[in-house]
């Protein structure tokens, strides 16, 4: 059986066009509110937590790195940020002994305090460990921001501040999640406030 060869240029063009269509649909008012929540947490000495699975875990970890390094070093105010995906020992021990749905919620019980912020990332919006983390955070009076699909999932319904992407394709969802997390971070690298402006990065 013969198959029509894939037109790679056409695929690339269509993929990029779809991402370009999605970006203007992001809710900039909600993104601005999320930036303000991060600013308030930083200025009050509160902690920002981030979590997700797979590609979302990578995005959460990268965002924490941006907050701890580029949004903090050489600036008068520093971020306190913890990636709940990043301690392999604690994560795997909890998964083995308590169940994978608890791997983010249990560390929150160790460290979270009222006024902290949790950034929960899930493309499907139905990851049980992410949902459990949000429920636990809310019980601990932690503000919750969700990066998730605007089309499916429970995460968008239970988070305090859902930042939604109107898409279900995981690749394009994660493309947009990276854009949003960079917006959240770069507001403190080259934002409008003098203390948030970049003085040069290597």
C-alpha positions in Angstrom: 0.0 0.0 0.0 1.4 3.4 -1.0 1.1 6.4 1.2 1.1 10.0 0.2 4.4 11.5 1.5 4.1 14.0 4.3 4.7 17.6 3.1 6.9 18.7 5.9 6.9 22.4 4.9 3.1 22.4 4.8 3.0 20.7 8.2 5.4 23.2 9.7 3.5 26.2 8.2 0.1 24.9 9.4 1.5 24.2 12.9 3.0 27.6 13.3 -0.1 29.3 11.9 -2.2 27.6 14.6 0.1 28.7 17.4 0.0 32.2 16.0 -3.8 32.1 16.1 -3.8 30.9 19.7 -1.6 33.6 21.2 -3.9 36.6 20.7 -6.7 34.6 22.4 -4.8 34.4 25.7 -6.5 36.5 28.4 -4.0 39.4 29.0 -6.1 40.7 31.9 -5.8 37.4 33.7 -2.1 37.2 32.9 -1.6 40.7 34.3 -3.5 39.7 37.5 -1.2 36.6 37.8 1.9 38.9 37.5 0.5 41.1 40.3 -0.1 38.0 42.5 3.6 37.0 41.9 4.7 40.5 42.8 2.6 40.5 46.0 4.1 37.2 47.0 7.6 38.3 46.3 7.2 41.6 48.2 5.6 39.8 51.2 8.3 37.1 51.3 5.8 34.4 50.4 6.7 31.2 48.4 5.7 30.3 44.9 5.3 26.6 44.1 4.9 25.1 40.7 3.9 21.6 39.5 3.0 19.5 36.5 3.6 16.2 34.8 5.8 15.4 31.7 6.2 18.5 29.6 4.2 20.5 32.2 6.8 19.4 34.8 9.6 20.8 32.5 7.7 24.1 32.1 7.2 24.3 35.9 10.8 23.6 36.6 12.0 26.1 34.0 9.7 28.8 35.5 11.1 28.2 39.0 14.6 28.6 37.6 13.7 31.9 35.9 12.2 33.2 39.2 15.1 32.2 41.3 17.9 33.3 38.9 16.9 36.0 36.4 14.1 37.5 38.3 16.1 37.7 41.5 19.9 38.0 41.2 21.1 41.5 41.4 17.7 42.9 42.3 16.6 44.5 45.6 13.8 41.9 46.0 14.1 38.2 45.5 11.6 35.4 44.7 11.2 32.4 46.9 10.2 29.6 44.5 10.1 25.8 44.8 9.5 23.3 42.0 7.4 20.4 43.4 8.6 18.3 40.5 12.3 18.7 41.3 13.1 16.5 44.3 13.2 13.0 42.7 13.8 11.3 46.1 10.7 12.9 47.8 8.6 12.5 44.7 9.3 8.8 44.1 9.1 7.9 47.8 5.7 9.6 48.1 4.5 8.0 44.8 5.7 4.5 46.0 4.3 4.8 49.6 1.3 7.1 49.3 0.3 7.0 45.7 1.2 9.3 42.7 -1.8 11.5 43.3 -0.2 12.8 46.5 3.3 13.7 45.2 2.6 17.4 45.0 0.1 17.8 47.8 2.3 16.3 50.5 5.2 18.7 50.1 2.7 21.6 50.1 1.7 20.4 53.6 5.3 20.7 54.6 6.1 24.1 53.3 3.0 26.1 52.2 1.6 29.0 54.2 -1.3 31.3 53.7 -0.6 33.9 51.0 1.8 31.6 49.1 1.0 30.9 45.4 0.8 27.6 43.6 1.1 27.5 39.8 -0.5 24.2 38.6 0.1 23.2 35.0 -1.9 20.5 33.2 -2.7 20.2 29.5 -5.6 17.8 30.1 -6.8 19.6 33.2 -7.5 16.2 34.7 -4.2 15.1 36.2 -5.1 13.7 39.6 -1.9 14.8 41.4 -2.3 18.4 40.1 -5.9 18.6 41.0 -5.1 17.2 44.5 -2.4 19.8 44.8 -4.8 22.6 44.0 -7.4 21.3 46.5 -4.7 21.0 49.2 -3.4 24.5 48.4 -6.8 26.1 48.7 -7.4 24.4 52.0 -4.0 25.9 53.2 -5.2 29.4 52.0 -2.7 29.3 49.1 -3.6 31.2 45.9 -3.8 28.9 42.9 -3.0 29.8 39.3 -3.7 27.2 36.6 -2.2 26.9 33.1 -4.5 24.5 31.3 -6.8 23.9 28.3 -9.9 26.1 28.0 -11.6 23.2 26.3 -11.5 20.3 28.8 -10.7 19.3 32.4 -11.6 20.1 36.0 -8.5 22.2 36.7 -9.9 25.3 35.0 -13.0 25.0 37.4 -11.2 24.7 40.7 -8.2 27.1 40.4 -8.6 30.6 41.7 -7.1 32.1 38.5 -7.2 29.9 35.4 -5.0 31.0 32.5 -6.7 29.1 29.6 -5.5 28.1 26.2 -8.4 27.3 23.8 -6.7 24.1 22.5 -6.5 20.4 23.2 -3.4 19.5 21.1 -0.7 18.9 23.7 2.2 20.3 21.7 0.5 23.6 21.0 -0.8 23.8 24.6 2.7 23.5 25.9 4.0 26.0 23.4 1.5 28.5 24.8 2.2 27.5 28.4 5.9 28.4 27.8 4.9 31.8 26.4 2.7 32.5 29.5 5.3 31.5 32.0 7.9 33.7 30.2 5.4 36.5 30.3 5.0 36.0 34.0 8.8 35.9 34.6 9.9 38.6 32.2 7.5 41.1 33.7 10.2 41.1 36.5 13.2 41.1 34.1 12.3 43.9 31.7 9.0 45.1 33.2 7.9 48.7 33.7 8.9 49.0 37.4 12.5 50.2 37.8 13.3 47.4 40.3 12.2 44.8 37.8 14.2 45.9 34.8 17.0 43.8 33.4 20.4 45.2 34.0 21.9 42.7 31.5 22.0 38.9 31.6 24.7 36.6 30.3 
